[in-house]
Amino acid sequence: MNNNDILKKLRVALQLRDEQIVEILELVDFRISKGELGNFFRNEDHPKYMDCGDQVLRNFLNGLVLHLRGTKENPKNPMDVLKGHKAEAQKNDTEKAKTANEKPKNTFKKPAGKGKPAPKKEPVVQNVKFKNGKNKKS
């Protein structure tokens, strides 16, 4: 099991999105873009796949501790943080389902009775005879 597998499993187990992982890494002053982060989650045979280095995983784990537990001055309950992640994931799923069920509104209206009538379209292919070497018997 390599660092990429550990990062993937933590992302799924904690229901983290890419934006949240970037924020967690910023807690320990480690900057990484969403694109670079996406390369860690790709298949190993993908051309843009990158190995997750020890430094990235170490900073993610340190940031995760701060994210879940908080600091000494401002402690957090880790279970409350995880419940918030779960509620946010469910909220996003329901929003996606609502937008998928809605029909797109057609705001364009054709003017009634104005303009030229549409020309009749002629078929592109007309009366094609296929000669594949077989004689048809009638």
Secondary structure, DSSP 4 states (H G I P E B T S, - for coil): --HHHHHHHHHHHTT--HHHHHHHHHHTT----HHHHHHHTS-TTSTT--PPPHHHHHHHHHHHHHHHHB-SSSB--HHHHHHHHHHHHHHHHHHHHHHHHSPPP----PPTT-SPPPPPPPPSS-S-----S-PPP-
